[in-house]
Amino acid sequence: MQKVLVTGANGFIGSNLCRRLLTDGYEVHALVRKSSDLQFIDGLPVNLFYGDITQPETLKPAMENVQIVFHVAGLAADWGPFSLFEKINFFGTQNVAKAAEKAGVKRFVYVSTVAFHGFGRQNVKEDDPPAQNLIPYAQTKLMAEQWLWDFSTGCSMEITAVRPGNVFGINDRTFLFKYIDALLQGKFAEINHGRSKTCPVYVENLVDIMMLLGNEQKAVGNAYLATDGLDISWHAFNTALAKQLGVPLPKTSLPYGLAMAAAKSYYAFHRFLKLRSEPFLTPYRIDNGGRDYHFSIQKLKAHFGYVPKVGLEEGLRRTVESYWDGKSGADMH
């Protein structure tokens, strides 16, 4: 039985990956912090290892006899100091990769992001240049990926990377669950009537891609943009989501310029007062909703014949079901 390690195993993507690995017969080492909320992997037959990617001395036990490392852990947010993102996303990735190589790990799969490609373009490809003036999250994920390619030239460990789009699905407390909250609470508005292109990827489709990268030789030395390959606007996505929720889609729309001005004000206000809570609006969120953010998966298709298995309607149905399950579970406590 092949042993694999998943960092950030308790999170949204990590927990879905663990379930798939177990189903496929792998022995799963799950790296989590002692303070982690383990509800998404509760009851799963994983081997729990307590460690912190920012503390390299804690990583060795989890790496023992592991063939594949899926490095999912990271700080994903559009608000916070650069130093914190650098500590977790950049130096943390270095720590995990160095520990993996030292332990004799064969394959290292890094979860990167499309975010460093920026906004305002359609059909972006892997080799297109990164954008300028990136938020700390995107900047440090880019730094980590670039470091990994340099690192790969001097080690025997095989390295590959996946750059997911806007991931949604079961256990999604990072994106769509918050989005649904806003929609149901009447705090929802489209930007420019939702005309800009977006890049959804259902989490189980993303996990399929990650499994390919963990096992296929063609993946070594390559990065892959990962979306569901849809040519879809935010309005079409929002309409499909509202249908699954059984609610009308609010008709409220804000002009991009006005929304961005408001977001910059919120952001500046929080920074001036040094508030720890995140702003209600950020420039990144307005760009995500108001400018094209669309990527090609031609490389995935060409290398692996990849076709997403779960369509948008079914993915949204499962996500909404998971959302309501979470709400009923919270009500019981």
C-alpha positions as CSV (number, residue, x, y, z in Angstrom):
1,M,0.0,0.0,0.0
2,Q,1.5,3.3,-1.1
3,K,1.9,6.0,1.6
4,V,1.1,9.6,0.8
5,L,1.2,12.8,2.9
6,V,-1.4,15.5,2.7
7,T,-0.4,18.8,4.3
8,G,-3.4,20.9,5.4
9,A,-5.5,17.7,5.4
10,N,-8.2,19.2,7.6
11,G,-9.1,22.0,5.1
12,F,-11.5,22.2,2.3
13,I,-9.3,20.8,-0.5
14,G,-7.2,18.6,1.8
15,S,-10.2,16.8,3.3
16,N,-11.7,16.1,-0.1
17,L,-8.3,14.8,-1.3
18,C,-8.0,12.5,1.8
19,R,-11.3,10.9,1.1
20,R,-10.4,10.2,-2.5
21,L,-6.9,8.8,-1.5
22,L,-8.5,6.5,1.0
23,T,-11.1,5.3,-1.5
24,D,-8.3,4.5,-3.9
25,G,-6.5,2.4,-1.3
26,Y,-3.7,4.7,-0.2
27,E,-2.4,4.9,3.3
28,V,-2.8,8.6,4.2
29,H,-0.6,10.6,6.5
30,A,-2.5,13.8,7.4
31,L,-0.4,16.7,8.6
32,V,-2.4,19.1,10.8
33,R,-1.6,21.7,13.5
34,K,-2.6,20.9,17.1
35,S,-5.0,23.9,17.0
36,S,-6.7,22.7,13.7
37,D,-10.4,22.1,13.4
38,L,-10.6,18.4,12.4
39,Q,-14.4,18.2,11.7
40,F,-13.8,17.6,7.9
41,I,-11.6,14.5,8.5
42,D,-13.3,13.3,11.7
43,G,-13.8,9.5,11.5
44,L,-11.6,9.1,8.4
45,P,-8.9,6.3,8.8
46,V,-6.0,8.6,8.3
47,N,-2.7,8.7,10.3
48,L,-2.7,12.0,12.1
49,F,0.6,13.8,12.5
50,Y,0.7,17.1,14.4
51,G,3.2,19.6,12.9
52,D,3.5,23.1,11.5
53,I,5.0,23.8,8.0
54,T,6.6,26.9,9.5
55,Q,8.5,24.7,12.0
56,P,10.7,22.4,9.9
57,E,11.7,20.2,12.9
58,T,8.0,19.1,13.2
59,L,7.8,17.6,9.7
60,K,10.1,14.6,9.7
61,P,7.8,12.0,11.4
62,A,5.0,12.6,8.9
63,M,7.4,12.0,5.9
64,E,8.5,8.5,6.9
65,N,8.2,6.0,4.0
66,V,6.0,8.4,2.1
67,Q,6.1,8.2,-1.7
68,I,4.0,11.2,-2.6
69,V,3.5,14.6,-0.8
70,F,0.5,16.7,-1.7
71,H,1.4,20.1,-0.3
72,V,-2.1,21.7,0.1
73,A,-1.5,23.7,3.3
74,G,-1.2,27.5,3.0
75,L,-2.7,30.8,3.9
76,A,-5.4,31.7,1.3
77,A,-6.8,35.2,2.0
78,D,-7.0,38.6,0.3
79,W,-6.2,40.5,3.5
80,G,-3.3,40.4,5.9
81,P,0.4,41.4,6.2
82,F,2.9,40.2,3.6
83,S,5.2,38.8,6.3
84,L,2.6,36.3,7.4
85,F,1.9,35.1,3.9
86,E,5.6,34.9,3.3
87,K,6.1,32.8,6.4
88,I,3.4,30.3,5.6
89,N,3.2,30.1,1.8
90,F,6.9,30.8,0.8
91,F,9.1,29.6,3.7
92,G,6.6,26.9,4.7
93,T,6.7,25.4,1.2
94,Q,10.5,25.4,1.3
95,N,10.4,23.6,4.6
96,V,8.0,20.9,3.4
97,A,9.9,20.4,0.1
98,K,13.3,20.1,1.9
99,A,11.9,17.7,4.4
100,A,10.3,15.6,1.7
101,E,13.5,15.4,-0.4
102,K,15.5,14.5,2.7
103,A,13.0,11.7,3.5
104,G,13.4,10.3,0.0
105,V,9.9,11.2,-1.2
106,K,9.4,10.4,-4.9
107,R,6.8,13.0,-6.0
108,F,5.9,16.4,-4.7
109,V,2.6,17.9,-5.8
110,Y,2.3,21.6,-5.0
111,V,-1.1,23.4,-4.9
112,S,-0.4,26.8,-6.4
113,T,-3.0,29.3,-7.7
114,V,-4.3,31.0,-10.8
115,A,-4.3,34.3,-8.8
116,F,-0.8,35.4,-9.8
117,H,-1.9,35.5,-13.4
118,G,-4.1,38.5,-12.5
119,F,-7.4,39.8,-13.9
120,G,-8.6,41.3,-17.2
121,R,-7.6,38.5,-19.5
122,Q,-9.3,35.5,-21.1
123,N,-8.0,32.0,-22.0
124,V,-4.8,32.5,-20.0
125,K,-2.2,29.8,-20.4
126,E,0.4,28.4,-18.1
127,D,3.4,30.1,-19.7
128,D,1.7,33.6,-19.8
129,P,3.6,36.1,-17.6
130,P,2.4,36.8,-14.0
131,A,0.6,40.0,-13.3
132,Q,2.1,43.0,-11.5
133,N,1.1,44.5,-8.1
134,L,-0.1,41.2,-6.7
135,I,-1.8,40.8,-3.3
136,P,0.5,39.1,-0.7
137,Y,-1.3,35.7,-1.2
138,A,-0.7,35.6,-4.9
139,Q,2.8,37.0,-4.7
140,T,4.0,34.4,-2.1
141,K,2.4,31.5,-4.0
142,L,4.2,32.6,-7.1
143,M,7.5,33.0,-5.2
144,A,7.1,29.4,-3.8
145,E,6.3,27.9,-7.2
146,Q,9.3,29.6,-8.7
147,W,11.5,28.5,-5.9
148,L,10.3,24.9,-6.3
149,W,11.3,24.9,-10.0
150,D,14.8,26.1,-9.0
151,F,14.9,23.5,-6.2
152,S,13.9,20.7,-8.6
153,T,17.1,21.2,-10.7
154,G,19.3,20.0,-7.8
155,C,17.3,17.2,-6.4
156,S,16.0,13.8,-7.4
157,M,12.4,14.4,-6.2
158,E,9.9,14.8,-8.9
159,I,8.0,18.1,-8.7
160,T,4.7,19.2,-10.3
161,A,2.2,22.0,-9.6
162,V,-1.5,22.6,-10.0
163,R,-3.0,26.2,-10.2
164,P,-6.7,25.9,-9.3
165,G,-9.3,28.5,-10.2
166,N,-12.2,29.4,-8.0
167,V,-12.7,26.1,-6.1
168,F,-16.1,25.2,-4.8
169,G,-17.7,22.1,-3.4
170,I,-18.3,20.0,-0.3
171,N,-16.8,21.5,2.9
172,D,-16.3,24.8,1.1
173,R,-16.1,27.4,3.9
174,T,-13.6,29.5,2.0
175,F,-15.6,30.6,-1.1
176,L,-19.1,29.4,-1.9
177,F,-20.5,29.0,1.6
178,K,-19.8,32.7,2.3
179,Y,-21.2,33.6,-1.1
180,I,-24.4,31.7,-0.3
181,D,-24.7,33.4,3.0
182,A,-24.5,36.8,1.3
183,L,-27.1,35.8,-1.3
184,L,-29.6,34.5,1.2
185,Q,-29.1,37.5,3.5
186,G,-29.7,40.0,0.7
187,K,-26.1,41.3,0.9
188,F,-25.4,40.3,-2.7
189,A,-24.7,42.3,-5.8
190,E,-23.2,41.6,-9.1
191,I,-20.5,43.8,-10.6
192,N,-21.4,45.1,-14.1
193,H,-24.4,42.7,-14.2
194,G,-22.0,39.7,-13.9
195,R,-20.8,40.0,-17.4
196,S,-17.1,39.1,-16.7
197,K,-15.8,35.6,-17.2
198,T,-15.0,33.4,-14.2
199,C,-13.1,30.2,-13.6
200,P,-15.0,27.7,-11.3
201,V,-13.6,24.3,-10.5
202,Y,-15.6,21.7,-8.6
203,V,-13.4,20.3,-5.8
204,E,-13.8,16.6,-6.9
205,N,-12.7,17.6,-10.4
206,L,-9.7,19.3,-8.9
207,V,-8.9,16.2,-6.8
208,D,-9.1,14.1,-10.1
209,I,-6.4,16.5,-11.5
210,M,-4.3,16.2,-8.4
211,M,-4.4,12.4,-8.6
212,L,-3.1,12.6,-12.2
213,L,-0.3,14.9,-11.1
214,G,0.6,12.5,-8.3
215,N,0.9,9.5,-10.6
216,E,1.5,10.4,-14.2
217,Q,5.1,10.8,-15.4
218,K,4.1,13.5,-17.9
219,A,3.3,15.8,-15.0
220,V,6.9,16.0,-13.7
221,G,8.3,19.5,-14.2
222,N,5.0,20.9,-15.3
223,A,2.4,23.3,-13.8
224,Y,-1.2,23.0,-14.8
225,L,-4.1,25.5,-14.7
226,A,-7.1,23.8,-13.2
227,T,-10.7,24.8,-13.9
228,D,-13.8,23.0,-15.1
229,G,-13.0,24.4,-18.6
230,L,-16.2,26.4,-18.8
231,D,-16.7,29.6,-20.9
232,I,-18.9,31.1,-18.2
233,S,-19.8,34.5,-16.9
234,W,-20.5,35.3,-13.2
235,H,-24.1,36.0,-14.1
236,A,-24.5,32.5,-15.5
237,F,-22.8,31.0,-12.5
238,N,-24.9,33.0,-10.1
239,T,-28.1,32.1,-11.9
240,A,-27.3,28.4,-11.7
241,L,-26.4,28.7,-8.0
242,A,-29.7,30.6,-7.2
243,K,-31.6,27.9,-9.0
244,Q,-30.0,25.2,-6.8
245,L,-30.9,27.2,-3.7
246,G,-34.4,27.7,-4.9
247,V,-34.3,31.5,-4.6
248,P,-34.5,34.4,-7.1
249,L,-31.2,36.0,-8.1
250,P,-31.1,39.5,-6.7
251,K,-31.0,42.1,-9.6
252,T,-28.7,44.5,-7.7
253,S,-25.7,45.4,-9.8
254,L,-22.8,47.8,-9.1
255,P,-20.6,49.6,-11.6
256,Y,-17.1,48.3,-11.4
257,G,-15.6,51.8,-10.8
258,L,-18.0,52.5,-7.9
259,A,-17.5,49.1,-6.3
260,M,-13.7,49.4,-6.6
261,A,-13.7,52.8,-5.0
262,A,-15.8,51.4,-2.1
263,A,-13.5,48.4,-1.7
264,K,-10.4,50.6,-1.6
265,S,-12.0,52.8,1.1
266,Y,-12.8,49.8,3.2
267,Y,-9.3,48.4,2.8
268,A,-7.6,51.7,3.6
269,F,-9.9,52.2,6.7
270,H,-8.9,48.7,8.0
271,R,-5.3,49.3,7.4
272,F,-5.3,52.8,9.0
273,L,-7.0,51.5,12.1
274,K,-4.9,48.3,12.1
275,L,-8.0,46.2,12.4
276,R,-7.5,42.4,12.5
277,S,-11.0,41.7,11.1
278,E,-11.1,41.4,7.3
279,P,-12.8,44.2,5.3
280,F,-16.3,43.5,4.0
281,L,-15.0,44.4,0.5
282,T,-11.5,44.2,-0.9
283,P,-10.1,45.2,-4.3
284,Y,-9.3,41.6,-5.0
285,R,-12.9,40.6,-4.6
286,I,-14.1,43.4,-6.9
287,D,-11.6,42.4,-9.5
288,N,-12.6,38.7,-9.2
289,G,-16.2,39.6,-9.8
290,G,-15.8,42.6,-12.2
291,R,-12.9,41.7,-14.5
292,D,-12.4,38.6,-16.7
293,Y,-10.6,35.8,-14.8
294,H,-10.6,32.9,-17.3
295,F,-8.0,30.2,-17.9
296,S,-7.3,27.5,-20.5
297,I,-7.1,23.9,-19.5
298,Q,-5.7,22.8,-22.9
299,K,-2.5,21.6,-21.4
300,L,-4.4,19.2,-19.1
301,K,-6.4,17.9,-22.1
302,A,-3.3,17.5,-24.2
303,H,-1.2,15.8,-21.6
304,F,-3.8,13.5,-20.0
305,G,-6.9,13.7,-22.1
306,Y,-8.6,15.3,-19.1
307,V,-12.3,15.9,-19.1
308,P,-14.1,17.1,-15.9
309,K,-16.4,14.4,-14.6
310,V,-18.8,16.5,-12.5
311,G,-20.7,19.2,-14.4
312,L,-21.6,22.7,-13.0
313,E,-25.2,21.9,-12.1
314,E,-24.4,18.7,-10.3
315,G,-21.4,20.3,-8.6
316,L,-23.6,23.2,-7.3
317,R,-26.3,20.7,-6.2
318,R,-23.8,18.8,-4.1
319,T,-22.3,22.0,-2.7
320,V,-25.7,23.4,-1.7
321,E,-26.6,20.1,-0.1
322,S,-23.3,20.3,1.9
323,Y,-24.1,23.9,2.9
324,W,-27.5,22.9,4.4
325,D,-26.0,19.8,6.0
326,G,-23.5,22.1,7.7
327,K,-26.2,24.5,8.9
328,S,-28.3,21.7,10.4
329,G,-25.2,20.3,12.1
330,A,-24.4,23.7,13.6
331,D,-28.0,24.0,14.8
332,M,-27.7,20.7,16.7
333,H,-24.7,21.8,18.8
